Amino acid sequence: MFQIASGRYAWDPLTTWMACLNNPEAAGFETVGGTVSLDPESGENHFSYSENGPHRYVVMARDSVWYARQFIPILGEELSLPADDLQDKP
């Protein structure tokens, strides 16, 4: 996930990447069945698990280092993680 200074997480770049690959697993995601609902007053959306739900949502299947190694170079930007965080974990 990408996070801005206010603390709001944004999935848009990663889910767009997943859609372009047309393969959630290759993009490091798992899809989960569920129901998505929207609070019309606050605009907040809610996801609840339901194996036979009418919607699907994605869950990150890897750690943030994996996404940084895969995605940020596509943007042509330098990784902003400490060098120790970029070492392969056992």
Secondary structure, DSSP 8 states (H G I E B T S, - for coil): -EE-TT--EE-HHHHHHHHHHT-TTTTTEEEEEEEEEE-TTT--EEEEE-TT-SEEEEEE-S-HHHHHHHHHHHHT----S-GGGGS---
